[in-house]
Amino acid sequence: MTRLEEGFLLLTSCLGEPKRKPLTTAQFRTLAQRVAGSERTEELRELEERDLLRLGFGQEMAQRILTLLSEEDLLHRYLHRAEVKDCRVLTRISLEYPQILRTRLGLDAPGCLWYRGDPELLQRDAVSLVGSRELRQENRMFAMEAGVQAAHQGYVLVSGNARGADSIAQNSCLNAGGSVICVVANELEQQEPSDDILYLSEDGFDLPFTAARALSRNRVIHCLGKCTLVAQCTYEKGGTWDGNVKNLRNRWSGVFCFQDGSEAVSALCNMGAGEIPLAKLHNLAALRNDEIGLFDQ
């Protein structure tokens, strides 16, 4: 791991310490933009307080950044613990980091992605699936068929490993001989490794579930796939709704909702999503969404 990659981790991960406060996505974005736009002549020199002050940071923030960067012993202990648990990490500047996240999220892409499993799955074409935990029968069938068709058509299925639509689609994909990327919101180290499953986690390998982590991972799920299939959604409630609205607002990927006649699907289509019946899943490569939605007006 290079010094620059270590710097990404020191600034963006809590390193197993709940009280450690890494930079937020917005704060890290600001730092990256200011460093990229500066005229520093000694590119390899370590950041010092005078550099940060010159970049427009106050003394308190400058000291916070320097303190985070100084905790190298903590980082090395954390990386050793991760290795024992068979967990690894990619930073945004690692060669294996998925380019699609850099392209779609820019400086808002996760500074680091912890993983367990085969990172080669990140380089393959993928489709994402999201949905509610409690499904109607017809929506359950859609989630199952989406998993099967992803496998048969050579796509990796990306989902969130939650109960309901996620698990149904993932299991059907694996049973059909496919591969799955699970973006988890609980402890990465507790996930069982498999040749056909890659587990991802944003903030660390040992962090427990929180609602905030569940919502944050939505952008990773939506961005990793060529499109996002929505098995079921509740109008203006829950993480599935929140993730779809943010996707449509930011145009991360095409959103295609199962055509179930629900209020939620109607509202998402008004924002620019497309509708898809079960039968249209047989050709995922043909899915295109050129709809003009609420956020384009």
N, C-alpha and C positions, 0 to 999 in steps of 0.2 A: 504494500500500500504506500502510495507516495505521500509526501508531506502535505500536498494540496488536498488530497483525499482525506487525510486525517483532519485537516482544518475544517472541511465540510462537516465531518462527523462531530467534531468538538462544538461547532456552532449550531447544529441542527438536531442533535440527539440528547436525550436526558441521561444516556449511558447508565441506565438502571437505577438512577438516583431520583426518586420522586420529587425531591425539593430542588433539584437542579432545574434552572429555567433557561433552556436554549432560546435562540432567537425565534420569533414567530416567522411564518412565511413572509409576511409583509416586511418585517425588519431585515430579514436575510436578503430579500429582493432589493431593498434600498441599498444595503451594503454592496451587493454584487454590482448594481448599476453605477454606484459612485466609484468603486474601484475600477470598473471597466472604462469609465469615462475620464479617469484621472490621467495625468501625464507623468506618472512615476517612471523614473529612468532606471531604477534598480529593481527589476521585476522579481528577483529571487530573494530580495531582502525581506526578513520577517516584518510584519506590520508592527509599528510602534505607535505610542500615543500621539506623537506629533503628526503621523500620517492620518490618523482618524480625525484629529481636530481639523487638519487641513481639508479633509473630505466633508466637513460640515457637521460632524457629530459633536454633541456636547461632551463635557468631561465625564459625566456619569455614564453615558452610553459607551464612550470610548473605553472606560475602565471595565465595564461589563463585558465587552467584546474581548478585551485582553485577558480577563480572568478566565473566560470560557476557553480561550485558546491555550492557556497555560496548563490545563488539567490533563496533560499527556499521560501521566501515570494511571489516572482513572480510566482513560480511553484504552490503554493497553491491557489493563485488567479485564475490562468489559469485553474486549475482542477475544481474549483468551477464554473467558467463560462462554462466549458465543461459539467458539470453535469446539469446545467440549460437547456442546449441545448440537453440533452439526448445523449451526446457523452461520450464514455469511452475510456480507453487506455490499451493496453497490452504491456509490455516490453519483451525483449528477454528472460528474466528469469522468466516471469510469467508462471504459470502452464498451462494456457489456450492458450499460444502462440503456433501457429502451428509448430509441430515438423518437418514437411516437409521442412519448410523454414530454420530451423537450420541445417538440414541434407544437403540440397542442396547448401545453401549459406554460411554455417559456420559463421565466424565472419563478413562476408559481409551482413548477414541478417539485415533487418532494426532494429535499436535499439528499436524503438517503433512503434506500429501500433494503430492508433486511429480508432475507429469503431462506427457505429450506426446501431443497429439491433441486431440479435441473433448471438452471437459468437459461438454457437454450430455448425453452418454451417461450421466452420473452421475444425471441427473434422470429417467431412464426406468425402467420396471419391468424387473427383472432376475431371472435364476435363476443359481445358482452351480453349478459342477461341479468335483469333485476326484477324484483317483484315482492309482493306481500308475503308475510309469514303464514297467514290463513288464506287458503285459496278455494275458490269455487271449483267444481269438478271440471268444467270446460277450460278454465285457466290452468288447472293442474295438467291437463292433457297438452296444452300449449307449451308449458315449461318442459315436460317430458320430451315432446317432439323436437323442441329447439335443441336440446342436448343431443338427441339422436342425429339430427341433421347436421349439427356442427361436426360431430365425429365422422359421419359418412362423407361430408364435403371437404374434409381436411382442415377444418378450423379448430384452433384451441378455443375452448369455452372459458370466458372470464366471468367470475361471479364473486359473491361476498361470503360464501360458506355459512350463511344463516339458515335457520329453519324455514321451511316453506319452499318458495320458488327456487331459491339458490340451490338448496340441497337436492331437490327433485331434478333440476336440470343437470347439475354436476354428476349425480349418480347415473342418470340415463346416458350421459355422454361417455362416462367411463365404461359402463356396461356394453356400450356399442363400440368399444375399442378406441375411444378418443382420449384427448388429454385436456387437463383443466388447470387454470390458474385461479387460486383462491386468495383474494385479498382480505385478510382477517383483521378483526378488531379486538381480538383477545391475544393470549400468549402464543407467539409463534413457536416457541420451544415445545409446546404441548401437541403440536400437529404431527401426525404420523407420516414419515417420509415415504414416498412412492415414486417409481419411475415415471408415472403418468400425471403426477400432481406437483405443481409448484406453489408453495405458500409464500405470500408476500405480507409484509407489515411495514408501516411507515416509520414509526418512532423508535422501535427497539425490538428485541427478540423476546423480552420477558415481561412486557407490560400487560396488565389485565384489561378486560373490556371496559370501555366507557362510551357513553352516548356520543361524546365529542369525536372520539376516534372513529366510531361507526359512520358518522356523517362525513368526516374528512376523507375517508377512504373512497367515498362515492366517486370523486373526481378521477381517481386512479382506475376504478372499474370502468367508468364511462369512456375514458380516453384510451385504454389499451385495445379496445375492439374497433373494427372497421365500422361497426354500427352497434347500437344498443337495443336489444329486444326487451320489451316490458310485458311480463306475463300478467301482472295485475297491479293496480295502484288504487289508493284511497285518496279521494279529492281533498287537497289541502292538508293532508295529515301524513306524518311518518317520513322515514328516510328515503323511501322510494320516490315519493312525490318531490321531496326537496332535491334529490339528485337529478331527477329528470328536468325540473324547472331550471336548475343551474346549467345543465347541459344545453338546453334549448337557448338559454340566454347567451351562453358563451360559444355555442356551436362547436362543441368538442367533437361530437360524432352524430350521425343520423340516429334519430329515435323512432322506433317502430313499435307501436302498441298493439297488443292483441285486440282484435275487433270484437269487443264484448258488450258494446252499447252502454258502457258505464259513464257516469258524469265525469269521472276523472279522465278517461280517454278523450272525451269530447273537449274538455278544457285543454288537455295537452296538445291536441290536434290544432286548436285555435292558436296555440303558441308556436306551431311549426312542426309538430310530430306527424308521422304518417301512421296509418292503420294497416294492419296486416292480418288476414285470416290464416287459419292453421295450414291450409293448402299451399300458401305462398312460401312456406318455409323450405320447400324443396329446392329453391334456388337462391341461396343467401347472397351469392355474388351479384345478383341482379338488383338488390335493394338499393334504391337511390331515393333521396329525399330532397326535392327542390321546392317544397312548399314554402310560401311566404307566411310567416307567423307574426304573432303579436310583437315580438322583439325586433322584427325587421321593419316595422312601420314608423 
